[in-house]
Amino acid sequence: MSLTALALNATLKSSTSTEPSSTERLLALILRELSSHDVRTETIRLADHDVKAGVSSDEGEGDAWPAIRKKILAADILLFGTPIWLGQPSSVCKRALERMDAFLDETDEQGRMVSYGKVTAVAVVGNEDGAHHVSAEIFQALNDVGFTIPANAVAYWVGEAMGSENFVDLDQTPDSVKTMISMLVRNTVHLAALLKNRQYPGSEA
């Protein structure tokens, strides 16, 4: 069964930045592992796109969200990557989550949200404590709008508080991160295949 995955990179850095992105590096490791399971992948760096503030699926002229939304709903797996800032997901990440609020009212003929049957996973990087808090915020939001969370669907790395070393600076990927990535990918691919084969029941089932 062919599966597809879309990664939303919520780094604050645009692709034109001269600074390397730790979020991009961690997402790349996960996407490489997904590809080894024959999952077709694509990444969108949200900071490169004009995602308007709001909670609808289309906020009017110049809004980049409708095209991104279309890709989210076309994928079987949504991978969200964010840095930790002030102990929270990035502002870019929060804006994308707010735009998905519209899914609450967008249902099919059986009352299922448009995101039903799609699974999600999270990647978090930062130089302070907070990976569990950040992933919890994202998972709660995504579950509220219809996404399904597999077991162990988060991979993270946090450096020393107030430290200067970032994930992107590491010479090698820590074994603990490799283990998290492996579990995330195995479980996400497994659940995505199950739900693609058998969708959730609707109100008319």
GIFEN-V375338 format. One record per pair of residues at least 4 apart in sequence whose ideal C-beta (glycine too) atoms are under 6 Angstrom apart, sorted by the first residue. I is the first residue (numbers start at 1). J is the second residue. If there is no record, write none. Layout:
i->I j->J
i->I j->J
//
This chain:
i->1 j->193
i->3 j->39
i->3 j->76
i->3 j->192
i->4 j->40
i->4 j->75
i->4 j->76
i->5 j->34
i->5 j->39
i->5 j->41
i->5 j->75
i->5 j->77
i->5 j->79
i->6 j->42
i->6 j->71
i->6 j->72
i->6 j->75
i->6 j->78
i->7 j->27
i->7 j->31
i->7 j->43
i->7 j->79
i->8 j->44
i->8 j->46
i->8 j->80
i->9 j->23
i->9 j->24
i->9 j->27
i->9 j->43
i->9 j->45
i->9 j->81
i->10 j->46
i->10 j->82
i->10 j->90
i->10 j->92
i->10 j->93
i->11 j->21
i->11 j->23
i->11 j->83
i->12 j->90
i->13 j->17
i->13 j->19
i->13 j->21
i->14 j->47
i->14 j->48
i->15 j->45
i->15 j->48
i->20 j->168
i->22 j->125
i->22 j->166
i->22 j->167
i->22 j->168
i->23 j->81
i->23 j->83
i->23 j->125
i->25 j->167
i->25 j->168
i->26 j->123
i->26 j->125
i->27 j->81
i->27 j->123
i->29 j->181
i->30 j->123
i->30 j->181
i->31 j->41
i->33 j->181
i->33 j->185
i->34 j->39
i->34 j->41
i->34 j->185
i->35 j->41
i->37 j->189
i->44 j->68
i->46 j->92
i->46 j->96
i->47 j->92
i->49 j->64
i->50 j->62
i->50 j->64
i->51 j->64
i->51 j->65
i->51 j->95
i->52 j->59
i->52 j->63
i->54 j->59
i->55 j->98
i->55 j->101
i->56 j->102
i->57 j->69
i->57 j->102
i->58 j->66
i->59 j->63
i->65 j->69
i->65 j->99
i->72 j->78
i->73 j->114
i->76 j->192
i->76 j->196
i->77 j->119
i->77 j->188
i->77 j->192
i->78 j->120
i->79 j->121
i->80 j->122
i->80 j->138
i->81 j->123
i->82 j->89
i->82 j->90
i->82 j->93
i->83 j->90
i->83 j->125
i->83 j->126
i->84 j->126
i->84 j->128
i->84 j->130
i->84 j->134
i->85 j->90
i->87 j->130
i->89 j->93
i->89 j->94
i->89 j->134
i->89 j->137
i->89 j->138
i->97 j->141
i->100 j->145
i->102 j->106
i->103 j->113
i->103 j->114
i->103 j->115
i->103 j->145
i->103 j->146
i->106 j->114
i->107 j->111
i->107 j->112
i->107 j->113
i->108 j->112
i->110 j->202
i->110 j->203
i->110 j->204
i->111 j->202
i->111 j->203
i->112 j->116
i->112 j->202
i->113 j->146
i->115 j->145
i->115 j->146
i->115 j->147
i->116 j->146
i->116 j->200
i->117 j->195
i->117 j->199
i->118 j->147
i->119 j->148
i->119 j->150
i->119 j->188
i->119 j->191
i->119 j->192
i->120 j->142
i->120 j->147
i->121 j->153
i->121 j->184
i->121 j->188
i->122 j->135
i->122 j->138
i->122 j->154
i->123 j->155
i->124 j->131
i->124 j->134
i->124 j->135
i->124 j->156
i->125 j->157
i->125 j->167
i->126 j->158
i->127 j->159
i->127 j->163
i->128 j->161
i->130 j->134
i->131 j->156
i->131 j->158
i->135 j->139
i->135 j->154
i->139 j->143
i->139 j->149
i->142 j->147
i->143 j->149
i->149 j->153
i->150 j->187
i->150 j->188
i->150 j->191
i->151 j->187
i->152 j->183
i->152 j->187
i->153 j->184
i->153 j->188
i->155 j->180
i->155 j->181
i->155 j->184
i->157 j->167
i->157 j->177
i->159 j->163
i->159 j->165
i->165 j->169
i->173 j->177
i->173 j->178
i->184 j->188
i->201 j->205
//
